[in-house]
Structures are given as structure tokens and as C-alpha cells.
Amino acid sequence: MLLMVSPVTVREWTRKGLLRAVSTAGGHRRFLIEELRTFATAHGISLENDTHAAATVVNRVLLVDDDVVFSTYLRQIILAAKPDTQVESASDGFEAGQLTESFRPQLVVLDLQMPRIDGIELCRRLRASPTTASAELVVMSSALNEENIAAVRAAGANRWLEKGASRTVILSALGFGAAVPARSKRAS
């Protein structure tokens, strides 16, 4: 009842690919609240009890990079911009996979070149998991080229930018700045 429409309408939106859902092993659909909010905002729908739901949302960021110095820098600028944010770190895609179930990040910032599981494979796995299917995925790498951008786009990343970007650009891309670029880094 959150969207104030019939279940048949919601099923039709899902069938048409307008509203993303994850399927349980039993074939039932589950909708993540972030997906519902995004859909509602895009279609001018006011969610029932959304003020209560928004008050319970806590920002959780997972940083995945084998460069400890860079992860520490990201943690510092995120916490300086928004001190109430919970920030966890993983040094590779395997460790990130272990953390996601308990931490349930809403935003994952990841590098491409990491040991064990690289960033492209990690994006695929995060999109496939019901826990992180609706999380924002932002790739930050010094190895961005046309081929890698196409691969992270196909793997489900929302945005990507070079590691050398300014603090302002990084915070904006992560949603902690004045405005998040509307997927401006996607086109290339």
C-alpha cells in the first residue's frame, strides 16, 4: 500500500521493467525501499508514511580499495561532510562481499584493480544480491578507459570517476555535495 496502487499495477510496472524487484528462491517479488522511493520520485508519487521511513534511514557507506591511504582519505572527507555516516572499509571484493550482509551498505565506493575479486566482478555480485541490489555503486579508479567504463556500466555501476578528482567532485558524485551529477560520468 506504500505506493497507493493495486498489487496488479505494481506487478505490471515490474513486468515492464519500470520498477526493479528482487526474487526470492520461492519466486516471490521483494521491493527494496530505496527502489520504491526512486520510482515514486521519478513518477511524482508521494509515498504513504514516507516521513517515518525517511527518519529511520541511516547512511551506510562501504569503501572497497586495496589502497589503505586512499580509503582513509575517502573516509575522512565523507565524515567531514556528513559526520553521522557509518563508514566501513574492505581491502578487496571478497572482504566486501562478507561485509555486505551484516553492514547492508546503501553506497559502495569501489576500485577496479583489486586482488582476489576485481571491481567489475564485485559490481556484478552486488547487483545480483538482494542485500545490495539497490545500493548506489560508484567506481573510483585510476584505470578508467572506454573499455572499463563499458564494463562497469554493464556490471551495474551508477557512476564512475578518476581517483584524481577533487574533493568537491568526489563528494558530489557520492551524494554528499551540493548536487549529485545526474549520471554525468556515465556517457563516454
C-alpha positions, 0 to 999 in steps of 0.5 A, a space after each residue: 500500500 506504500 505506493 497507493 496502487 493495486 498489487 496488479 499495477 505494481 506487478 505490471 510496472 515490474 513486468 515492464 521493467 519500470 520498477 526493479 524487484 528482487 526474487 526470492 528462491 520461492 519466486 516471490 517479488 521483494 521491493 527494496 525501499 530505496 527502489 520504491 522511493 526512486 520510482 515514486 520520485 521519478 513518477 511524482 508519487 508521494 509515498 504513504 508514511 514516507 516521513 517515518 521511513 525517511 527518519 529511520 534511514 541511516 547512511 551506510 557507506 562501504 569503501 572497497 580499495 586495496 589502497 589503505 591511504 586512499 580509503 582513509 582519505 575517502 573516509 575522512 572527507 565523507 565524515 567531514 561532510 556528513 559526520 553521522 555516516 557509518 563508514 566501513 572499509 574492505 581491502 578487496 571484493 571478497 572482504 566486501 562481499 562478507 561485509 555486505 550482509 551484516 553492514 547492508 551498505 546503501 553506497 559502495 565506493 569501489 576500485 577496479 584493480 583489486 586482488 582476489 575479486 576485481 571491481 567489475 566482478 564485485 559490481 556484478 555480485 552486488 547487483 545480483 544480491 538482494 542485500 545490495 541490489 539497490 545500493 548506489 555503486 560508484 567506481 573510483 579508479 585510476 584505470 578508467 578507459 572506454 573499455 572499463 567504463 563499458 564494463 562497469 556500466 554493464 556490471 551495474 555501476 551508477 557512476 564512475 570517476 578518476 581517483 584524481 578528482 577533487 574533493 568537491 567532485 568526489 563528494 558530489 558524485 557520492 551524494 554528499 555535495 551540493 548536487 549529485 551529477 545526474 549520471 554525468 560520468 556515465 556517457 563516454 
